Amino acid sequence: MTTLPPGPDPGGPVRRWIRQRPADVIDLFVYVVVLNLVIEYIPSVISESFSLSLLTAALLKIALELVLLLKNKIVTRLQAATTRRGKSTAALMLWVVAAGSKIVVLELVDLVFGDAVSLGSFWSATLLVISLLLARAAVRRLLYGAPDQT
């Protein structure tokens, strides 16, 4: 095994990202597997090629990470709320994010991939997102032995 001299990372930004965020790479692989299983078993979910399903999984990974960040901020706000109005507002915001995120994901996939990829209806997209998040949590628990922190 050779050692690299100190200095800039010769691997580039992708390798640096993989070394810094291995859980994200694993999530992407899990998303590809789950997405392709959903494509196989739910007729309304369509991808014209494996390459497109890989790109769709990457897009879903980014979108769901943003949704989870937003959800966590709202949950923190809900826990910190001391008034009934504050708790109700945060709970309503949580519901809007939960329902609205599926619509955003559907529109985003349609915008980026057009007719080449379809996640079907709101309900099939909801089933897909729930499946992705459950599979992600299960794999993280299996690999890291602790519950998913998101």
WOGIQUI-V174157 format. One record per pair of residues at least 4 apart in sequence whose C-alpha atoms are under 6 Angstrom apart, sorted by the first residue. I is the first residue (numbers start at 1). GAP is how many residues later the second one is. D is the distance in Angstrom with one decimal. If there is no record, write none. Layout:
# WOGIQUI-V174157
i->[I/I]
gap->[GAP/GAP]
d->[D/D]
This chain:
# WOGIQUI-V174157
i->[11/17/18/27/31/31/31/32/32/38/39/39/44/45/45/45/46/46/47/47/47/48/52/60/64/78/78/81/81/96/97/104/107/109/110/113/119/120/131/137/140/141/141/141]
gap->[4/4/4/109/4/26/101/22/25/4/6/7/76/73/74/75/71/72/6/69/70/68/4/4/4/9/12/5/6/4/4/4/4/4/4/4/6/4/4/11/4/4/5/6]
d->[5.3/5.8/5.3/6.0/5.8/5.5/5.9/5.8/5.4/5.6/5.1/5.6/4.7/5.4/4.5/5.0/5.4/4.9/5.9/6.0/4.4/5.5/5.9/5.8/6.0/5.4/5.1/5.2/5.4/5.4/5.5/5.9/6.0/5.7/4.6/5.8/5.7/5.8/6.0/5.3/5.6/4.7/5.1/5.4]
